[in-house]
Amino acid sequence: MNVSRCFISACLFAVSALLPSASAQPTLLRGLGLEGSLGFSGLAYTTEEVPGTVVDASRTAPYFTPSLRLHYNRRVYGAMHVMPFIAYSAFGGRSAPGDISDSEPNYEDSFRFQALEAGAFFLYEAGHFQFGPGLKLNRHLEVTQRARIRSAGPGGLSDPFWITTNFDFLFDDWSFDGGLRAEYEVFPHVVLATEGWLGLSRLERDLHAEVIKIRSRHLRLTLPCRL
């Protein structure tokens, strides 16, 4: 499968839905929306450098990341809606001191993915509520790691500077997620929504797949404004 072609096709599908024809704009522009969100991210991360010995190095400490999305919520049949979208998002995971290494309990780090997304939700309407599953394809623009070791000083623990390193070499350029969304119309044109995503594909490159297994988990709270 040519992933780049799939991503371009998903973007074209989303854009074609987001830009209805001029002759039908008064009706079809209804449902066009912009939403910003704050997400809680985590990475399920395991290593097996010694065969048979699996080490859990998951980054699950509180880590919040933003996203900005353009969507188009359109009724297709009865109470069924389809909502294609394109977005910029950040996701990843963070470790707290002591989570990763017993030999270095003051070590902490975070991985941050910056990505473009294209996908769609398939929603069922019930009163002011809509809920349903979704799929999205992510193109990773950059992956960075920020790390530091807290060192003991005269006054206790002192914080050295974070060291930021590009980690594109470890992670694949693409990932694929499945998710669920629920939203409630608070006021006309204003919606409060929450959604959760789970990585359906692994994030590491094939070169590292023998010893490292990484998947993403992401929970978002969004506040969309919709025409």
N, C-alpha and C positions, 0 to 999 in steps of 0.2 A: 504494500500500500504506500502510495506517495503521500506522506503526511502533509507536506506543504501544499499540494493540490487540494487536499481535503480542507485545510484551513482556509485557503483562498475561496473555495466553494462555499464554506460556511459563512465567511465574511460577505460574499456576494449575495447569498440568500438573506442574511440579516439586513444588509444595506438595501436590497430591493424591497424588503418588507417595510423598512423604516422610511423609505422615500416613495410614497404613493404618487400616482399620476396627478398632474395639476388639475385635470378636469374633475377629479373626485376628491380633492383635498378637503372640502368642508366636512365630509363624512369620514373619510379614511384617516385624516390626521388625528381623530379622536382615538386615544390610546397610546400616542407617542409620548414618551416620558424620559426624564433624566433622573438618575438616582445616584446618591453618594452613600457609601457604607463604611462601617468600621467592622473589621473581622477579627475573630480569635483563631489563630492558626497553630497548627502543630504538625510535626513530622514523625511518622512511625519509622524508626531507623534502627536496623540491626546489622551487625557484622559477624562474619564467620571466618576470621583469618586462620584459625586452627580448625581443621575439619571436625565437625561434630560438636564444636563449642560455639554456641550462639550467644553473642553479647548484645544486650539491649542498650542502644545509645539514643533512644528516642528523645526528641526535643519537644517537650510538652509543658514547659513553664509558661506562664501568661505572656502572650506576645500578640500585639494588636497591629493590624495593617489596614490601609485604606484601599478603596476601589472607586472608580467612576464609570458609570455605564449609561449607554443610550439604548432604550428598549422600545418595543412596539407591541402593545397588548391588543390583540384582535380576536373578536368572537368569530368562531368558525362554524359552530353548529350547536344550537340550543344553549346549554350552560357551559359548553366547552370553548376554551380560549387557547390560542397559541401565542407565545411571547418570545420572538427572536430578539437577540441582543448582541451588541459588541461592547467591549469594555477594556479599560486599563485596570490592572489590579496588582497588588503586592500580596504575597503570602510566604509562609515559611515556618520556622519553629525556633524556639529558644530553650537552652538548658540553663538551669540554676546551678550555683556552686555545689559540687559534689555529685551531680546527676550522671556525669559521663565517666569520670576517672576516680577510682578509689585511691590511687597513688598520688593524685593531685586534686584534693578536695576543694581547692579554691579556684579551680578552672571553670569558666562559663563562656558560652558562645551563642551565636544565633546565625541561622541561614535565612537570607532574604531573596526571594524570587520576584523579579519585575517581569510582568507578562501582559500580552494582549490576549483577550478572550473572544471567542465567537461561539454562540450556542443558542439554545431555546428551552423554554419551559412549556409544559403542556398542562394547563390549569383547568380546574373545575370550579365554577362559580356557585356559591350558596349564600344568597343575601349579599351582605357587604364583604364576605370572605371569598378568597380564591386560594386554591392549594393544588399542588401536583408535582410531578417529577420533572427533572431537567437533565440535559447533557451539555457539556461544553468542551471545546478544544482549546488548549493553552499554547501560545508560542512564547517561550522564555526568552526575554531580551537580555537579561543579565542575572547571574546568581553570585551573591557575595556572602562571605562569612566575616562576622565581627567576633573577635575573641580577646580574652584577657585572663590573667591570673591575679587574683587579689593577694597582695603580699602583706605580711604582718609588719607593721611599723611601730614606732614608739607609742602612738596613741591608739593602737589597735589595728584594725584592718584599713589599709589605704588602697585607693583605687588607681591603678596605673591607667594610661591611655588605652583605649580600644585599638586593636590592630585589625584593619580591614583588608581582606584578601579576595581576589576574584576566584570563584570556584566553578567557572563554566566547564572546566575539564572533567569534573566529576558527574555533572548532571546533563541529562538529555536536553535537546532543544525543544521538545514537545511533551505534553502530557494530556491526558484525557480523564475527565471527572464526571461522575454521576451525582445528582443532588436532589433535594426536596425543598420546596418553597411554600410558605404560607403568608398571605397578606390580608390586611384589613383596611378598608377605606374609612379613614378617620374623619375627613372632611371632603367635600367635592374637590377632586384633582389632587388630593394629598393622601398618600397611602403609607402605612407602616408595615414593613415586611421583615421576615427572618428567613434565612435559608442555610442549609448545611450541605457541604460537598465532601465527597470521599474519592480519593484517587483510584481510578480504575486501571491505570497504567503505573508502572514503577517509574521513578524519577532518575535513577542512576543510568549512566551510559552502559552499553553492553560490555564494554571493556572491563567494568568493575562488577558486573552482575554476579560473578561467582562468589564474591565475598561480602558484598554490600547489598542490602535490600531497603529501599526507601519509598514510602508512599505519603501523600499529603492528606491532612484533615483540616477542614476550614468551616467555621461557623460565622455568618455575617448577620448584622442587624442593619437594615437599610431604611432610608426615608425617601421614597420616590415621589416626584411631582409629575403629574400626568395631565395631558390635555383632555 
